[in-house]
């Protein structure tokens, strides 16, 4: 574990040195800088239970661009305090350096790596996090080096190497084995007016003996992803994932999401989005066992220029249990106010989104005020 900490410390020092050098020459003609950020205040209360939240978050950001050397640097801090459970966070949210040309880019540091089109159910949420309830749209980053090359026909290829990420990422159950490297890549090509992507990722993980497994607590995992998106007036997309885990039950996890959206020309435009999600867990790739079926529907409608109403519902199709969410957001020049209410039709509902806090799902009212500067 200490080796991981040394890696992060060295990388942070390196990136901050680049930052200091950049700021020192910021008056140069080829350089520009920008400071921006968000401050949010969140208050929420469960109607039926004692659960509550009162939290403050500060996300200060700085970006520096050097046109001469084709470099840009970005850092974002994350200062968070929750008064109800007395938890605090003081850390980097983003910290990366990027070199880019017209067809190639490489980015090093704490960054977001994300691909796929799905909204409610995300099989390809390998490195990022996504919660449709979050007005800030926060997503955890990973320590990585990511490279991407763009061809002239709009195809592109990715390659990445990850190291030093202590916690499970995305929808992972277990963290990556200490002091091991993760790697993978992706190819994305234009197909029939849309895009088709093929992705792969390899890592070694450890269970910390949460399960009684043979031999050492060190197992290999391979992820294979396929996704596509098209717009024929009606948006269509899919994300498919197959995970093979060594010496772990089940050995195969298979997921697929199929989705579509359309804006109905009623009033200011009613946007409707629907997705179907299927997951299968089995020891045999072609066997169907322990399968799960969910459906989701999202609606949003703008009221004038400053107000938006949004709602979505998850449905466990096997048990016909529902999670419902409704929000209203008003946006000013620099301030937005979001008021939301969520409720369940059964206490047995289990979210398949690992980034959702189950304590704030049932009969929970939440107010968030966001200041952008």
Secondary structure, 3 states (H helix, E strand, C coil): CHHHHHHHHHHHHHHHHHHHHHHHCCCCCCEEEEEEEEEEEEEEEECCCCCEEEEEEEEEEEEEEECCCCEEEEEEEEEEEECCCCEEEEEEEEEEEEEECCCEEEEEEEECCCCCCCCCCCCCCCCCCCCCCCCCCCCCCEEEEEEEEECCCCCEEEEEEECCCCCCCCCCCCCECCCCCEEEEEEEEEECCEEEEEEEEEEEECCCCCCCCCCCCCEEEEEEEEEEEEECCCEEEEEEEEEEECCCCCCEEEEEEEEEEEEECCCCCEEEEEEEEEEEEECCCCCCCCCEEEEEEEEEEEECCCEEEEEEEEEECCCCEEEEEEEEEEECCCEEEEEEEEEECCCCCCCCCCCCCHHHCCCEEEEEEEEEC
